[in-house]
Amino acid sequence: MKTRKITQILIVVSIIAVVFDLARLDLLGMTTPLYLIWNLFLAWIPYIISLYFIKKDTSINSFIPLFILWILFFPNAPYLVTDVIHIASSPESLMWFDSLLFFFFGWIGLLLGMISLFHIHQYLKNHFSILISEIIIFAICFVSSFGVYLGRFERWNSWDLFLDPFNFIKQLFNISADFIYMGTPLIFVIVFSIFMYSVYKTVYTLIVEKVEL
């Protein structure tokens, strides 16, 4: 996989998405959802961190702290998909534009997330068995889906662990303790985990097996 070329393409499409977002304000005279740009910036963080895992000589001792930092920010990438919920509040005359806008940002977020997850997967396969690597990848999808839930419904952010660690850990513990008894959160995490893993396996197949369309 030509990482540099893919990174360049992702930068270009990210710039285009930002221009589209700003155009909603400048050209249409409407309030623009600037939070999409911020969320896109956060989605780039795990991708940038994952570039360090491409090096096969990265030791486990170096991998672990970077991996912890990566998985803390990783949910921000697939989180962009859930921003489509805001389409319901869009003016009817702009719903078509907002639908494309939210899809565009969500698509870039998924690409950033899945390619960064691919970098992690490649590192894992170089140090563990194929089965163990696959189990870890699905576990990442599950844990990250819980992170997306915390962001979308509980309104917690990745940096809250640093800014307000006590309350963050306290609420995380409370939610985790009753998780299996909570209807919507459990269903959301299960469904989103399957969704994320399915998208990743599609991307993985296209990259590794080089499917000819």
C-alpha positions in Angstrom: 0.0 0.0 0.0 1.4 3.4 -1.0 0.9 5.2 2.2 2.2 8.6 1.0 -0.1 8.7 -2.0 -3.1 7.6 0.1 -2.3 10.3 2.7 -2.1 12.9 -0.1 -5.5 11.9 -1.4 -7.0 12.0 2.0 -5.6 15.5 2.5 -7.1 16.7 -0.8 -10.6 15.3 -0.1 -10.5 16.7 3.5 -9.8 20.1 2.1 -12.6 19.7 -0.4 -15.0 18.7 2.4 -13.9 21.8 4.5 -14.6 24.0 1.5 -18.0 22.5 1.0 -18.7 23.1 4.7 -17.6 26.7 4.6 -19.5 27.2 1.3 -22.7 26.5 3.2 -22.1 29.8 5.0 -20.5 31.9 2.3 -22.6 31.0 -0.6 -25.9 30.0 0.9 -26.0 32.5 3.7 -26.8 29.9 6.3 -25.2 28.9 9.6 -22.6 26.3 8.7 -21.9 23.2 10.9 -18.3 24.1 11.8 -18.2 21.2 14.3 -17.7 19.0 11.3 -14.3 20.6 10.6 -13.3 20.1 14.2 -14.5 16.5 14.2 -12.6 15.9 11.0 -9.4 17.3 12.6 -9.9 14.8 15.5 -10.3 12.0 13.0 -6.9 12.8 11.5 -5.1 12.2 14.9 -5.4 8.4 15.0 -4.4 8.2 11.4 -1.3 10.2 12.0 -0.4 8.2 15.1 -0.9 4.9 13.1 1.7 5.9 10.6 4.3 5.0 13.2 3.1 1.4 13.2 4.1 0.9 9.6 7.7 0.4 10.7 8.2 -3.3 11.3 11.1 -2.7 13.7 8.9 -0.8 16.2 9.3 -2.6 19.5 6.4 -3.7 21.7 7.6 -1.3 24.4 7.2 1.6 21.9 4.0 0.1 20.5 2.0 -0.1 23.7 2.0 3.7 24.7 1.4 4.7 21.1 -1.4 2.2 20.8 -3.1 3.5 24.0 -2.9 7.0 22.7 -4.2 5.8 19.3 -7.2 3.9 20.7 -8.1 6.9 22.9 -8.6 9.0 19.8 -9.6 6.3 17.3 -13.4 6.6 18.0 -13.3 10.2 16.7 -12.9 8.8 13.2 -16.0 6.6 12.9 -17.8 9.1 15.1 -18.2 11.3 12.0 -20.7 8.8 10.7 -23.1 9.6 13.5 -23.2 13.3 12.7 -25.8 12.4 10.1 -28.3 12.7 13.0 -28.1 16.5 12.5 -29.7 16.2 9.1 -33.1 16.2 10.8 -32.6 19.8 11.9 -31.5 21.0 8.4 -33.8 23.4 6.5 -35.8 21.5 3.9 -34.3 23.6 1.1 -30.8 22.6 2.1 -31.4 19.0 3.1 -30.0 17.7 -0.1 -26.8 19.7 0.4 -26.5 18.7 4.1 -27.1 15.0 3.2 -24.1 15.1 0.8 -22.0 17.2 3.3 -22.6 14.8 6.3 -22.0 11.8 4.1 -18.8 13.3 2.7 -17.4 13.9 6.2 -18.6 10.6 7.4 -16.9 8.8 4.5 -13.6 10.6 5.1 -13.8 9.7 8.8 -14.4 6.1 7.9 -11.4 6.0 5.5 -9.1 7.6 8.0 -10.2 5.2 10.7 -10.2 2.0 8.7 -6.8 2.7 7.1 -5.3 3.6 10.5 -6.8 0.3 11.8 -5.2 -1.5 8.8 -1.8 -0.1 10.0 -2.5 -1.5 13.4 -3.5 -4.8 11.9 -0.4 -5.1 9.9 1.8 -4.5 13.0 -0.2 -7.1 14.9 0.2 -9.7 12.2 3.9 -9.2 12.3 4.0 -10.0 16.1 1.1 -12.3 16.7 -0.8 -15.1 15.0 -3.5 -14.3 12.4 -6.2 -15.5 14.7 -5.0 -13.4 17.7 -4.6 -10.4 15.4 -8.2 -10.8 14.1 -9.6 -11.1 17.6 -7.8 -7.9 18.7 -9.1 -6.0 15.7 -12.7 -7.0 16.5 -12.1 -6.1 20.1 -10.9 -2.7 19.0 -14.1 -2.2 17.0 -16.1 -3.1 20.0 -14.3 -0.8 22.4 -14.3 2.0 19.9 -18.0 1.6 19.4 -18.4 2.1 23.1 -16.3 5.2 22.7 -18.5 6.5 19.9 -21.5 5.9 22.2 -19.9 8.0 25.0 -19.3 10.8 22.6 -22.6 10.8 20.8 -25.0 10.2 23.7 -23.0 10.9 26.9 -21.2 13.9 25.3 -17.7 12.9 26.5 -14.6 13.7 24.4 -11.2 12.0 24.2 -9.4 14.9 25.9 -11.8 14.8 28.9 -9.6 11.9 30.2 -6.9 14.5 30.6 -9.0 17.6 31.5 -11.5 15.9 33.9 -10.1 12.4 34.5 -12.0 11.8 37.8 -15.5 12.4 36.5 -14.6 10.7 33.2 -13.5 7.5 34.9 -16.3 7.7 37.4 -19.0 7.9 34.7 -17.2 5.3 32.6 -17.3 2.9 35.5 -21.0 3.6 36.2 -22.0 3.0 32.6 -19.8 -0.1 32.3 -21.2 -1.6 35.5 -24.8 -1.5 34.2 -23.9 -1.8 30.5 -25.4 -5.3 29.9 -28.7 -4.1 31.5 -29.0 -0.9 29.4 -31.0 -1.5 26.3 -30.1 1.2 23.8 -26.3 1.5 24.7 -25.8 -2.2 24.4 -27.7 -2.5 21.1 -25.9 0.5 19.7 -22.4 -0.8 20.6 -23.2 -4.3 19.2 -24.7 -2.9 15.9 -22.0 -0.3 15.5 -19.2 -2.9 16.2 -20.6 -5.1 13.5 -20.9 -2.2 11.1 -17.3 -1.0 11.7 -15.8 -4.5 11.5 -17.7 -5.1 8.2 -16.5 -1.8 6.7 -13.0 -2.6 7.8 -13.0 -6.1 6.3 -14.2 -4.6 3.0 -11.4 -2.1 3.0 -8.9 -4.8 4.1 -9.9 -7.1 1.2 -9.6 -4.3 -1.3 -6.1 -3.4 0.0 -4.6 -6.8 0.7 -6.2 -8.9 -2.0 -6.2 -6.2 -4.6 -9.6 -7.1 -5.9 -10.0 -6.2 -9.6 -13.4 -4.5 -10.2 
